[in-house]
Structures are given as C-alpha cells and as structure tokens.
C-alpha cells in the first residue's frame, strides 16, 4: 500500500509540470494526460481513505480506555 501511495503521489507532483509542458507541444496529448492525471489524484485519495480506515479499525481494536 505504501508503494502505491508513493507512486500516485509522484504522478501527482510530476504530472502538473508535464501537463503544462505538453500544452505547448501537443494539446490532444495534454488533454489525455490531464485525464490520466485526474484519475491518479482520485486513486490517491481512495488509497489514503482506505489506509485511514484500516488505521481507525486498528485503533478501535487496541483501545483499552474502558478497563
């Protein structure tokens, strides 16, 4: 899960610059790239939400405040 999160984060960071540069060379390719970039951002949010849910579930299992 950590490698997937790092991959999507790298795509999000590098994608901004690459998308702007592609606008100067090939507009159609830039549009396709921005669609893929948007899908990577959505996937990153999904991975972060799933990871947070796992952490929350683990915290609930290890909650010893009621002893």
Steps between C-alpha positions, in 0.01 A plus 500: 500500500790732577658455155165567333456817702849621409440422132176699485660787693792510255261499205308787659813709556667434165171503311442869556821603331477244220142602422593867462797415279283273283256787441772676300581200282186294451163609637324168441772308681484753783124448538545122513780544754285727718222240499749236617639749753151557639443127530830467690392773743169322561684170550736669748204625705345152495825343621530759778139444610544122507823536695333732750211256546747219574678718756169595661393135520835406652472780756151383597630145555783623721292742706546414867339811646206309650688266734 
